[in-house]
Amino acid sequence: MTDASAGPWLDQILIRDLRLRCIIGTNRQERDHTQQVVVQITLHVDLRKAGRTDAIEDTVDYKALKKEILGKAGRSRFHLIEALAENIADVCLSCERVARVEVVVEKPGALRFARTVAVRIVRARQ
């Protein structure tokens, strides 16, 4: 858990341009094949102890987190990118060191004349 003395200003671990393949969409043709989505994740974590100890045990194992996200997304069959974002946030918050998470899920080519459509959610530990 985060140190209460850290206040609202926590450090951040950034995972950028994580590419996932999953079934996502409301149209029938979107349900037949996996599509690529691009995810941005910001983990708000107190990293002071990890900075002093240089030990993986004192931080978020973001490689393990990435594997869990990829596995869950690969098995999912969401209709909405909102639901995928919520699921990713839940995975991130299951790590007790994460106090807050911001997740952006982009679906390239979802709209004609637009490069991408995205949702951004922010969730905090209760």
C-alpha positions in Angstrom: 0.0 0.0 0.0 1.1 3.5 -0.5 2.6 5.6 2.3 0.0 8.0 3.7 2.7 10.7 3.9 3.0 10.7 0.1 -0.3 12.6 -0.1 -1.9 13.1 -3.5 1.5 13.4 -5.3 2.5 9.9 -6.2 5.1 8.8 -8.6 4.1 7.3 -11.9 4.9 4.2 -13.9 4.0 4.7 -17.6 3.2 1.9 -20.0 2.8 3.4 -23.4 1.4 2.0 -26.7 0.7 -1.5 -25.4 -0.8 -3.3 -28.4 -3.5 -5.8 -27.6 -5.4 -8.1 -30.0 -9.0 -9.0 -28.9 -12.5 -9.4 -30.0 -14.1 -5.9 -29.5 -17.0 -4.2 -31.2 -20.7 -4.2 -31.6 -20.9 -5.1 -35.3 -21.1 -8.7 -36.4 -18.0 -8.5 -38.5 -16.1 -7.1 -35.5 -17.0 -10.2 -33.5 -15.5 -12.6 -36.1 -11.8 -11.6 -35.8 -9.5 -10.1 -33.3 -8.7 -6.4 -33.7 -5.8 -4.3 -32.5 -6.3 -1.8 -29.7 -3.7 0.4 -28.3 -3.5 1.0 -24.5 -1.8 3.7 -22.4 -1.5 3.1 -18.7 -0.4 5.4 -15.9 0.1 3.7 -12.6 0.3 6.1 -9.6 2.6 4.5 -7.1 4.9 5.5 -4.2 8.3 4.5 -5.7 10.5 5.9 -2.9 11.3 2.5 -1.3 12.1 0.9 -4.7 14.3 3.9 -5.5 16.3 3.3 -2.3 16.4 -0.5 -2.4 16.7 -1.2 -6.1 14.5 -4.3 -5.5 11.7 -5.5 -7.7 9.8 -6.5 -4.6 9.4 -2.8 -3.7 7.8 -1.7 -6.9 5.1 -2.9 -9.4 6.2 -5.8 -11.5 5.0 -4.2 -14.7 6.2 -7.2 -16.8 3.9 -9.5 -14.9 1.1 -6.9 -15.0 1.4 -6.6 -18.8 1.2 -10.4 -19.1 -2.0 -10.5 -17.1 -3.5 -7.7 -19.1 -2.6 -9.4 -22.4 -4.0 -12.7 -21.2 -7.3 -11.2 -20.0 -7.8 -9.1 -23.1 -7.0 -12.0 -25.4 -9.7 -14.0 -23.8 -12.3 -11.2 -23.7 -15.2 -10.6 -26.0 -16.2 -7.1 -25.0 -18.5 -5.0 -27.1 -17.2 -1.6 -25.8 -13.7 -0.2 -25.3 -15.2 1.3 -22.1 -15.6 -2.3 -20.7 -12.0 -3.2 -21.8 -10.7 -0.1 -20.1 -12.5 -0.9 -16.9 -11.2 -4.5 -16.9 -7.6 -3.2 -17.4 -8.1 -0.8 -14.5 -9.3 -3.6 -12.3 -6.2 -5.7 -13.1 -3.9 -2.7 -12.3 -5.7 -2.0 -9.0 -5.3 -5.6 -8.0 -1.7 -4.8 -7.3 -1.7 -3.4 -3.8 1.0 -0.9 -4.5 -1.1 0.9 -7.1 -3.1 3.7 -5.6 -4.6 5.1 -8.8 -4.6 4.2 -12.4 -5.4 6.0 -15.7 -6.2 3.9 -18.7 -6.7 5.0 -22.3 -7.9 2.5 -24.8 -7.7 3.5 -28.5 -9.4 1.6 -31.3 -7.7 2.7 -34.5 -10.0 2.9 -37.6 -13.2 2.7 -35.5 -14.6 5.8 -37.2 -14.3 6.8 -40.8 -12.2 10.0 -41.2 -10.7 9.6 -37.7 -7.3 8.0 -36.9 -8.7 6.5 -33.7 -11.4 6.6 -31.1 -10.4 6.4 -27.5 -11.7 6.3 -23.9 -9.8 7.5 -20.9 -10.8 6.4 -17.4 -9.3 7.1 -14.0 -9.9 4.7 -11.1 -8.5 4.8 -7.5 -8.2 2.2 -4.8 -11.3 2.4 -2.6 
